[in-house]
């Protein structure tokens, strides 16, 4: 490998596969046509699913909070019954 040979960058140049022009064309292809509609539909469905998940999580958290409160009250009452019977 002498210093007179072409460098790696010279061999591949800007018109090679993966150049910025190719990237721009690829992005335009993806954004146009029916795939854009499909992406919008998927996003809408995901949004609905996310809302349902949030509601389920909130309901579950409320049930846990309520159950914990009832459990603590039960333990407290059992302790008071035990102490008052001595």
C-alpha positions in Angstrom: 0.0 0.0 0.0 1.8 3.0 -1.2 0.9 6.6 -0.5 0.1 7.2 -4.2 -3.1 5.0 -4.1 -6.6 6.4 -3.7 -7.9 6.6 -0.1 -11.0 4.8 1.1 -13.0 8.0 0.9 -11.9 8.7 -2.6 -13.0 5.2 -3.7 -16.5 5.6 -2.3 -17.2 9.3 -3.0 -20.5 11.1 -2.4 -22.5 9.3 -5.1 -22.2 5.9 -3.5 -24.9 3.9 -1.8 -26.0 5.5 1.5 -25.3 9.0 0.5 -27.3 11.9 1.9 -29.3 12.0 -1.4 -30.3 8.4 -1.0 -31.4 9.1 2.6 -33.6 12.0 1.5 -35.3 9.9 -1.2 -35.9 7.1 1.3 -37.5 9.4 3.8 -39.8 10.9 1.1 -40.8 7.4 0.0 -41.7 6.4 3.6 -43.8 9.6 4.2 -45.9 9.4 1.1 -48.6 7.1 -0.1 -50.8 4.8 1.9 -48.1 4.1 4.5 -48.7 7.5 5.9 -52.3 6.7 6.4 -51.4 3.4 8.1 -49.1 5.1 10.4 -51.8 7.6 11.4 -54.2 4.7 12.0 -51.7 2.9 14.2 -50.9 6.0 16.2 -54.7 6.6 16.7 -55.2 3.0 17.9 -52.2 3.2 20.2 -53.5 6.4 21.7 -56.8 4.8 22.4 -55.0 1.8 24.0 -52.9 4.2 26.1 -56.0 5.9 27.4 -57.5 2.6 28.4 -54.3 1.6 30.1 -54.2 4.8 32.0 -57.8 4.3 33.2 -57.1 0.8 34.2 -54.0 1.8 36.2 -55.9 4.6 37.9 -58.7 2.2 38.9 -56.2 -0.4 40.1 -54.3 2.2 42.1 -57.6 3.3 43.8 -58.5 -0.3 44.6 -55.1 -0.9 46.1 -55.4 2.3 48.2 -58.8 1.4 49.4 -57.8 -2.2 50.2 -54.7 -1.1 52.1 -56.8 1.4 54.1 -59.3 -1.3 55.1 -56.5 -3.7 56.0 -54.8 -1.2 58.2 -58.1 -0.4 60.0 -58.8 -4.1 60.5 -55.3 -4.7 62.0 -55.8 -1.6 64.2 -59.2 -2.9 65.4 -57.8 -6.4 66.1 -54.9 -4.8 68.1 -57.4 -2.7 70.1 -59.6 -5.7 70.9 -56.6 -7.7 72.1 -55.3 -4.9 74.3 -58.8 -4.1 75.8 -59.3 -7.8 76.7 -56.2 -8.0 78.9 
